[in-house]
């Protein structure tokens, strides 16, 4: 194990994660709610996936996209939260060099994958409401397959340089990461080299990927709103808007938390480090816990599918 001495000259082979460096007693109080949120996220997303898989009426492109979102949430949670809980419960602070950068890759690639999935879902609703007659010919299973490949490939390739650049830095001194997770900037600050290129690439790639997704999402919902306002029948307008409410709630929540994390990191001198760490952890946990619940409550077909699944279990 690499020495935790801040001034060691030996090459670093592993890191130590220190959650809440100023208030380490917080972790005892936070372990229970974080554990419950983690179990909720895993259980709700697993239930949603099983329901869509078993219920024939839900095997449609819109629900396949929702399944992709649930898969991304599950992987993101499993990559981040178990290690955080291991630190809280068993004080297992050490993390290997390769595991740390693998976690960094998952975090940096899966968050834009989620925003890209929201963008495709917004396009799905745009076609369904603005071009209903063409919807079956445009939004097909083949479209979902191609969109899924695009979502994974685009974000994996464009975010891969972030952990690669960070891993290529020399770590010959401090190996204590003042964070619960292997965030890029938290790790790169420990290096003996200049990491300006790393920081610039993450900023440019992050804003380009997320920014382009949110612009397209905004345009899709703008066109949807314009189309709905032209509906002559009030019932048709309400029904059309109701299909978009679940999407809009989750997109708004996802973007709000992301914006808070970005702004607090920009003003890190004014915001306590422990608050930044807590926000980073919650950003990887709260959206995955809420996504399937919002869809389960708001979508009649999913609610009926879950009820059928429960009835099968009782039998």
N, C-alpha and C positions, 0 to 999 in steps of 0.2 A: 504494500500500500504506500502511495506517495505521501510524503510527510505533509502535514497540515501547517507546518511552519511557513509563515508568510514570506520568508526571505530565503527559502531553500533554493539552491541552484540545480538540484537534481531534476531531470525531465519528469513532467507530470504524467502519470499513467492512469489516474482516476481523480475524481473530484469529490468534494464534500458539499452537500446541499444544506444550507442553514436557513430554515424557514423563520421568518420574522426575527431577524437578528437583534432587534431592540426589545421585543416583547415575546420571548420564546414560550412564556407560559400560555400564550394565546392558543397554541396548538392543541392543548388539552381540551379547551372549551370548543374549539372548532371541529375536532375530530368527529363528534356525533352528528352535527348537521351535515357535514360533508359526506359522511358515510351514508346517511339517509338519502341525500341527493344523488349519490352515486348509484345506490341500489334502485332508486326511482328511475334514473336515466336508463340503466341497463334493463330493468323489468319492463318499462313502458315501450322502449324501442324494440325489444325482443317480442313483446306482445303484438306490436304493430306489424312487424315483419312476418310473424307466424300467421296473423290474421289475413294479410294480403296474399300470402302464399297458399293458404288453405281455402279461402273464399273465392269462388270462381267469378263472382260479380265485381270483385276488386282487381282482377287481373287485366287492368287497362293502363295505357301510357301514363296518365296522371298519377296513378298509385305506384307505378314502377319508379317514377321520379321521387316520390315520397319514400320508397324503400331505399333508394340510393342515399337520400339524406339521413335516414336512420342508420345505415351502415357506416357512413362517415362519422356520425355522432358516436357510435359504439367504439370504433377504432380510436377516435380522438380521446374518449374517456379512458379506455383501457391503457392507452399509452402514457397518460399523465397522472390520473388520480390514484391508482394503486400505489405508485411510488410515494406520492404525497402522504397517503394514509400510513404507509410503512414507516415513514419518518415520524409521524405523529404517534403511532402506537408502539413501535419497537426501536425507535431512534436509529434506524438504518439509513444513515445519511450518505454513505459512500455510493457512487455511481461510476461505472467504468467509462473510460474514454469513448469507446465505440457506442455504448448504450446511450450516453449523453447526446451524441451527435445524431443518433437515430431518432431519439425523442425530438430533437430540434427539427429534423427534417419533417417528421409527421406533423408537428405543430405548425410549421411554416407553410406546408403544402395543403393540409386538410382544411384549414380555415378559409383560404381562397376557393378551395373545392366546394365548400358549403355555399359561399356567396355566388359562385358560378351555377350551382344547382338551383338556388333561388332565382337566378336570372332566367334559366331555362323554364322553370315553373311559371314565372311571370309571362314568358312568351307563350306557354301552353294556355294560360288563361286569356291572353290577348287574342289568340287564334280562335278559342272557343267562343268568345263573346263578340269579337269584331268580324270574324269570318266563320260563323257556325256551320255553314253548308260545306266548307272546305276542310273543316276540322278533321274528319275521319281520314282524308287523303293526305293531310300534312303531318298530323301528330299520330304517327304509327309506332309499332314496336321497333321497327328499323330506325326510326328517328330517335327513339329513346336510347337504343344501343349506340348509335353514332354520337349522340349528345354525351352519353356516359364516358365513351372513349375520349372525347374532346375534353371533358371536365377533368378527368384524371391526368391525361397526357399534358395538357397545357400547364396546369398548375404544378405538376411534379417536375417537369423540365425547367420551368422558369424559376422555381424556388429552390431547386437542388443546389445551385451555386452558393446559397447562404450557409448551410452546414459545411460544404466542401471548403469554402474560403476560411471559415472559422477553424476547421480541423487542421488546415495547413499552417496556421499560426504556431509560433513557438511558445510553449507553456513551460517556463523554467523557474517560476517563482510561486506565488500564492496559488493554492488549489481549492480555496473555499469560495463557493458560489453563494452569494447572499440572495438566494431565491429558493423556492420549492421545486422549480422546474429548470430545465436547461434552456432558458431563453437566450437568444443569440447575443444580445448586448451584455447580459450578465456574465456569460462565459468569455466573450472576446475581451472584456475589460481585464481579465486575468493574464492575458498574453503579454509577452515581452516585446512583441512587434507592434507596428502601427496598423490599426484595423479600420482606417478611414474608408478604404474601398469596400470593406464588408458592410459598414454602416450605410454608405451611400447606396449600394446595390439593394440592400433590404428595403430602404426607404423608397427607392424608385420602383422596384418590383412590386412592393406591397401596394403603393398608391396606384400603380398602373393596373394591376389585376383587380383589386377591390373597387377602384374608382370606375373602371370601365363597366364592371358588373352592375354597380349601383346606378350608373347613368342609363344603362339599358333597362334596368328594372323601373326606374322613374319614367322613362319614355313609354314603356309598356302600359303602366298603370295610368299614365296621362291619356293615352289613346283609349284605354278601357273606359275611363270616366267620361270622356267625350262621347263615346258610343252609347253608354248607358243613359246619359242625359238626353239623348235623342229618342230613346224608347218612348212610345206613346202610351203603352200600357204600364201602369204603376207597378203591378205585380211582377211583370217581366224585369223591370229595373231592379226591384228589390231582390229577386231571385238571382239575377246576374251578379249583383254586388255581393250577395251572401257567399257566393263561391270563391270570392277573392279575399274575404275578410281574414280567413285563417292564414293565407299567404302573407297578407299585409301585416298582420300582428307579429308574426315570426320574423319577417324581414325588418320591421321597425325595431323589435327588441334586439335582434342580432346586431344591427347597425348602431344602435344606441350604446350597447355595452362596448362594442369595438371602439366607438368614438371616445367614450369615457376613458378606456384603457390608453388610447393614443394620446389624448390630451393630458392625462395625468403623467404619462411618461415624458412628454415634452416639458412639462412644468415640474419635473422630478425634484428640483431644489425646494419647491414650495410644498410639495406633497410628501408626507412621511413614507419612507421606503416600505414599511410594513403594509401600508394601504395599497401601494402599487402591487406588491406580491399577492395580497389577498384578491385584488381585482383580476390579476392574471389567472389565478387558480379558478375563480368563479366564472371567468369567461369561457373556460374549457369544460364547465360543469352545468351551469344553469341553462344555456340554450339547448343542449342535448336532453335535459330533463323536461323542458317545456315543450319542445317541438312535437313529440307524439301526443302529449296531453291536449294541446290546443287543437290538433287535428282530430283527435278522438272525440272531443267535446263538440267541435264545430261541424264535423262532417257526418251526416246522417248514415251514409253507407258504411263508414268505418265503425261507427257506434253499433250498428246492427250486426256487422261482422264479428265484433268482439263479443256481443251477446250470444251469438250462435256458437262461438268458440267456447265460451264459458258453459253453455248448456251441454256441449259435447263432453266437456271435462266432468260435469256433474254426473252424466250418464255413465 
